[in-house]
């Protein structure tokens, strides 16, 4: 398990300046809280109305969405930290 200190000190040398700019633009224009809320609603609606929760692709999709939610949480936490500093 990687500690929080080690996670923060990791450098993303594989992230190009173009990708960094795209990510910054995305974060500035698409609030993590809103994305999380909308995705959660969409997933819930899909599972209730379509009843495809047993589909083979659903487990993989939910795993990928879990990773996305972790990223959104980190973005939101960073934004909250920056607001509290200012």
SULBELQUI-V570245 format. One record per residue. N is the residue number from 1. RES is the residue in one letter. PHI is phi in radians with two decimals (none if undefined). Layout:
((N RES PHI) (N RES PHI))
This chain:
((1 X none) (2 X -1.63) (3 X -1.23) (4 X -1.06) (5 X -1.07) (6 X -1.17) (7 X -1.09) (8 X -1.24) (9 X -1.49) (10 X -1.15) (11 X -1.73) (12 X -1.72) (13 X -1.13) (14 X -1.43) (15 X -1.59) (16 X -1.27) (17 X -1.00) (18 X -1.13) (19 X -1.17) (20 X -1.04) (21 X -1.13) (22 X -1.11) (23 X -1.13) (24 X -1.06) (25 X -1.10) (26 X -1.06) (27 X -1.08) (28 X -1.21) (29 X -1.85) (30 X -2.33) (31 X -1.00) (32 X -1.00) (33 X -1.07) (34 X -1.18) (35 X -1.08) (36 X -1.03) (37 X -1.08) (38 X -1.16) (39 X -1.13) (40 X -1.09) (41 X -1.09) (42 X -1.10) (43 X -1.12) (44 X -1.08) (45 X -1.06) (46 X -1.06) (47 X -1.20) (48 X -1.31) (49 X -1.51) (50 X -1.69) (51 X 0.93) (52 X -1.80) (53 X -1.09) (54 X -1.67) (55 X -1.08) (56 X -1.05) (57 X -1.36) (58 X -1.13) (59 X -1.07) (60 X -1.15) (61 X -1.09) (62 X -1.12) (63 X -1.11) (64 X -1.13) (65 X -1.16) (66 X -1.05) (67 X -1.10) (68 X -1.12) (69 X -1.12) (70 X -1.08) (71 X -1.11) (72 X -1.07) (73 X -1.06) (74 X -1.13) (75 X -1.11) (76 X -1.14) (77 X -1.10) (78 X -1.11) (79 X -1.10) (80 X -1.11) (81 X -1.10) (82 X -1.12) (83 X -1.12) (84 X -1.22) (85 X -1.31) (86 X -1.36))
